[in-house]
Amino acid sequence: MKKELYKISYSLKKEARHRAFSIIATVVLIFVVLNLILHFVVFSVRQTSDSMENGIVKNSCILFFPYKKIQRGDVVLVEPKGKAEFSRFEKILNPFLTFFTAQQISFSKIHNLMGSESQIRRVIALPGDTIYMRDYVLYIRPSGEKFFLTEFELIDCAYDVSITASPALWDASLGVIGSFDEMTLESDEYFVLGDSRNGVLDSRLWGPVKRANIEASAIFQYFPLNEIKIF
């Protein structure tokens, strides 16, 4: 009788250990797979400013894909001028932290690293384009073409820009410029702008950005729930 009880008890313990091992292995596997996806396939970014309104409102959460070909009108993530340095543990945990907290928490915010976060902007002009700006609207002559068109005539995807009229007697040299003369983009240069044109930092201040400085393209906005959309 004791031997039978011992066998039953041993079998139950063995089964319990096996079940616990299976649960742990499954959790680890899910963690590894999610980590790979969030690092190399898609990752989540929270829009922390109103620089892309009216199209992308403040606090929107967007999934980005790093390997998409850059096209005119794409919403992209431009890397910061100064990158933050994280520990190996923070690099592994940060994608989960930002995704599951809807970008409310990240190690950049924890360390209060100002200017260390990438910026969401829209690609307006491509390499080889000749461009100029008047009253916050970009005019573009693609390479090989004879005539200039406005960004809205040339870009297929629909988007709205926010342009606020300047007060009377406002000095146009102050703030973000709304007009500039012709310039031609080099073979690896992209001109990016915020959709809110009056008070946002973009290529008007930075200059054209290189392809290597564009980290990813937006593919899907999943928050807020009433603003879900595919880019």
C-alpha positions, -999 to 999 in steps of 0.1 A, spaced: 0 0 0 28 24 9 46 15 -23 15 23 -43 10 56 -25 47 65 -31 43 57 -68 12 78 -71 28 107 -52 60 104 -73 39 104 -105 19 135 -93 51 153 -84 67 144 -117 36 155 -136 36 188 -116 73 194 -124 66 187 -161 37 210 -161 57 238 -144 86 233 -168 61 235 -198 46 267 -185 80 283 -180 93 271 -214 62 285 -231 65 319 -213 102 321 -223 94 312 -259 67 338 -261 91 364 -246 118 355 -271 94 356 -301 78 389 -290 113 404 -284 124 394 -319 92 408 -334 93 440 -315 130 445 -324 132 434 -360 97 432 -375 75 459 -360 78 482 -331 54 507 -314 59 545 -311 38 570 -292 33 604 -307 41 627 -278 35 661 -295 10 678 -318 36 681 -346 16 658 -369 -19 671 -363 -45 670 -378 -36 636 -392 -20 621 -362 -32 634 -329 -11 637 -297 -8 604 -278 -15 582 -308 3 549 -308 16 536 -341 33 504 -353 64 510 -375 81 486 -400 119 492 -406 123 477 -440 96 494 -462 107 513 -492 104 551 -486 78 567 -508 65 603 -511 39 609 -484 51 582 -460 49 588 -423 84 579 -410 104 578 -378 135 600 -380 163 592 -356 173 618 -330 204 639 -333 218 624 -301 210 588 -293 204 575 -258 226 547 -244 209 519 -226 221 488 -208 216 454 -225 187 447 -201 170 480 -209 174 474 -246 157 440 -243 129 452 -220 122 486 -236 101 474 -266 78 455 -242 76 484 -217 67 509 -244 42 486 -262 22 473 -233 20 508 -216 9 525 -248 42 544 -248 34 559 -214 66 545 -200 100 540 -216 136 541 -204 141 574 -222 114 589 -200 127 571 -169 161 586 -174 147 619 -185 168 619 -217 156 650 -235 160 650 -273 168 613 -273 136 601 -288 130 597 -326 105 621 -343 75 612 -364 75 632 -397 61 629 -432 83 624 -463 74 652 -488 103 652 -513 126 625 -526 162 624 -538 166 644 -570 136 666 -564 139 704 -567 118 721 -541 108 755 -527 83 766 -500 57 794 -501 33 800 -472 42 767 -456 32 746 -487 60 728 -505 63 730 -543 81 701 -559 97 694 -594 107 658 -596 139 649 -613 135 650 -651 102 670 -649 97 706 -662 70 719 -639 65 724 -602 35 709 -585 23 714 -549 29 686 -525 -9 679 -525 -10 675 -563 20 652 -563 14 630 -533 -12 602 -537 -22 597 -501 -46 623 -486 -34 642 -455 -43 675 -439 -18 701 -427 -24 726 -400 -14 762 -409 -22 790 -385 -22 825 -398 5 847 -383 -6 877 -363 -5 911 -379 30 927 -380 45 893 -371 82 891 -380 85 862 -406 121 857 -396 110 844 -362 100 808 -355 99 781 -382 102 795 -417 72 792 -440 90 801 -472 124 794 -488 140 795 -523 147 766 -546 170 738 -536 177 704 -551 180 672 -530 211 650 -534 209 613 -543 204 601 -507 184 630 -493 147 632 -482 128 663 -471 105 656 -442 79 679 -426 55 679 -398 18 682 -407 15 710 -382 36 735 -402 39 766 -379 57 753 -349 74 720 -356 110 711 -361 117 693 -393 139 696 -425 134 733 -425 157 734 -394 176 701 -397 180 702 -435 173 671 -457 177 638 -439 197 608 -452 181 574 -457 202 560 -429 185 585 -406 151 572 -414 145 543 -390 111 530 -401 78 537 -419 44 538 -402 21 509 -411 -7 509 -385 -22 532 -359 -38 512 -331 -46 539 -305 -68 558 -299 -94 532 -307 -115 557 -327 -85 566 -348 -74 531 -359 -60 532 -395 -36 517 -419 -9 539 -435 
